[in-house]
Amino acid sequence: MLKRLTEADLAAVLAIDTATNPHPWTAAQWLDSLNHHQCDGLWLHDELIGFSVCMITLDEAELLLIAIAPQWQRQQKANQLLTALQEKLCRQSVVTLFLEVRESNTAARTLYAKQGFTQSGRRKGYYPTNEGREDALLYTLHLEDKA
C-alpha cells in the first residue's frame, strides 16, 4: 500500500536510505522533503519497505529518490512502488515524470525501461564516486501514454 510519509516515519526512512544510498540524505534534508515534496512510502502490513520522493511542478514531476529496503529487493517491490506512484501522479493530473540515474545502476535502468521510460539526456560527471565522477542518465515517462 502506498501512503504519504510523515515526520513520524523519519527513522524508518533514514534506515532504508542509509542502507541503499551511497550518499544518503541527512535528517534535515528528509524533514525538508517531507514538508515540501510528495514523499510516499510502500508499506507491507505495518512495515515501511520502500519510498519515493517527487517534486511536482504544475503537470510535471521529478522523481528525486526511490528505494526499496535491501531485504525486499529483487521481489518486484520497486516495480510495485513505481506503478503505484505513476497511478497517483495521474490522479493528480501530472503528465510527465522525469528522473535521473547513475549510468552504472543497471538494475534501476532495467526497471525504468520496463516501466516505459525513455532515455532523454545525460549529465556528464554528475555523481561523485570513489574513483571520480559518473554520468547521470536522464529518463522521461509520458504518463498520458500509460493511461
N, C-alpha and C positions, 0 to 999 in steps of 0.2 A: 504494500500500500504506500502511495506517495502522500506525504504530509509535509506541510510547511514547518521548517525548523525554527526554533526559538532559542533564546539565550539559555533556557533550561537544558538544551541539548548540546551545549558547548563542549563539555568534557568528552562526550562520545564522538563528536565531530572532530575534535582535536586528536583523539586517539586514532581515528581512521586516517586523517590527513597525515599524521606523523608516520604511520605505518606504510603509506602508499606514495607519498610525495617526497622526492629528493630535496625539495625546498619548501617544507610545509609553512603554511601561514601562521602568524602569531595569533595569540588570543585577541589582541586589539584589532588585527585585520579581520578576524572572524566576526567580532562584535560589530564592526562597521558594516560588513556584508550582510549580517543577519538583520541589521536595521535599514539597509539601503538597497539591497538586491533581493531577487527571488531565490531563496535557499530552500530546497526541498530535500527531504530525507526519504529513503526507501526503507520501509520497516517490515520486518518479518516477526510476527507476534509483537512482542514489546522490545525487540532489539533493532537498533539502527544498524543497517548493513551497508548503506551507501548514501551518497548525497550528490546533489548538483547545485551549482551556483550560476545563475543567469543575471545578466544586466539587460534590462528591457528598455528600449527607447522607441516610442511610438509603435510601429508594426514590425520592428526588428529586435532580435535578441542575440546576445553573445554568450555562449557557454564559457564561463570563466574557469570552472573547475568541476570535475566529475570524478568520483572514486567509489570503489567497492572494497569493503574490508577484505584483507587477504584470505581469510578462511572461507569467503563466499565467492571468490573469483573463480572463473572458468566453469560457472554453473548457470550461465545466461542471465545473471542478475544485472550486469551492465546493460545488456540489450533490453531487459525489462524496464530498467530505470530510464533509459533514453527514450523508449517508446512512450512511457507514461508522461515524461516531460514534454515530448512533442504534442501529445494529445492535450495536455494542459495549456501549452502555448497557443495551440489552435483555438481553444476555447477563449483565449484572451486576445484573439484577432492578430496574433503575431504571424507574419507570412514568411519571414526569412530568419534562419538560425545560422549563426557563424560560430566558428571555433578555430583554435589553433592547437597543434600537437607537435611534440618533438618528432623529428624525422625518424629517429631510432625506435619510436614506440609503435612497433608493427602490430601489436595486439589491438591497440586503440584504432590505428588506421584501418585495420581489417573490419573492426566493429562499425566504424563510420561509413565505410564503403557499403557494407551490408545494409545499413540504415538508409542509404540513398544519398549520402553526402558526396559532393564532388570537390576535388582539389581546385582551389581558386587562386592560390598565390603561395608565396614563400617569403619569409623574413630571414635574411641571412644573419647567422650568428646571434640569434635571438636568445637562446637559452644557454646559461652557463653549464659547463661540465667540468669534471676533474682534469680533462685534457685541454680545455679551452672553451670553445663555444660551439653550439649546434644550431642548425636551422630549424625554424618553426614552419610547418606546413599549414596553410590556411584552407579551411573547408567551409562549404556553403551548402545548406539544405533549404530548398524552397518548400515550405510546409503546405502551400496550396496544392502542390503536386501529390502530397500524401493524403489529402482529404478525400 
